[in-house]
Amino acid sequence: MEEYAVIFDHVSKIYSLKSNDKKQKGKRFYALKDISFKIPKGEVVGVLGTNGSGKSTMSIILSGISQPEQGTITVNGQQALIAINTGLNPQLTGLENIELKGALLGLRKKEVQKIIDGVIEFAELGDFLYQPVKKYSSGMKSRLGFSINLALDPDIMIVDEALSVGDKRFAQKCIDKMTELKNSGKTIIFISHSLPQVVSFCDTAIWLEGGMLKEYGDINVVADHYDKYVKELSALSKKEQKKILNKKFEERIIKEEKKESFINRLFER
């Protein structure tokens, strides 16, 4: 299995609902449900899906920040999540965030300095590197997070909407750098709402819908199916769209067993 960078084997992630509706509050639902796939080393995978489909949940599980309730995950290599705000302490300066990251990873001073040099060169933050991150714009946070993880040189990069904020010039600079990494054999998992960006950059695609794996395969094939689905959904009235989305969400809610039926089954054994 060493030829695979990531293996998901019947993975499910469960959350409790936070809602103003007393009937819904506290109920559990599948953020991801029974997902299985294998990503070969060196593959560049785009993750597609409408809002609430489970893309960000998948990214934090892939990066090791969160663990699934069911199933197993195998990751061969060091992974890094690049997402807006993730892993950044807003009270610390950009420089202090880099030093903290280095300390948590147990890096030596020379290695930490190498990361600092890399961030200064790539992020183009200027004097903001010495300002608290809470003063940063979303684009600047994205620059810092991307540059830190780039300098760490991980085997697997998980990019979650990190290029959707800030200026287009820097986003293109990041794409160009990721293309270099792609050509060098790095595994990249690219989560983005920009379908053209995903199609132009990725080899294959994972399509999540309603917390479940809808399709995984050639980028052009999956993107075409996803694009058709989104256009058909968008063509519906707001009322029809809401009805479909609500139905999908209801299907994700875990039906809790009644205590009586559970006790009855115990006596039946």
HUHUTA-V818422 format. One record per run of one state. SS is the DSSP state (H for helix, E for strand, C for the rest). FROM is the first residue (numbers start at 1). LEN is the number of residues. If there is no record, write none. Layout:
SS:FROM:LEN
SS:FROM:LEN
This chain:
C:1:3
E:4:13
C:17:11
E:28:13
C:41:3
E:44:5
C:49:6
H:55:8
C:63:7
E:70:6
C:76:3
E:79:5
C:84:9
E:93:1
H:94:11
C:105:4
H:109:15
C:124:2
H:126:5
C:131:1
E:132:1
H:133:3
C:136:2
H:138:15
C:153:3
E:156:5
C:161:7
H:168:16
C:184:3
E:187:5
C:192:3
H:195:7
C:202:2
E:204:6
C:210:2
E:212:7
H:219:16
C:235:3
H:238:15
E:253:1
C:254:5
H:259:10
C:269:1
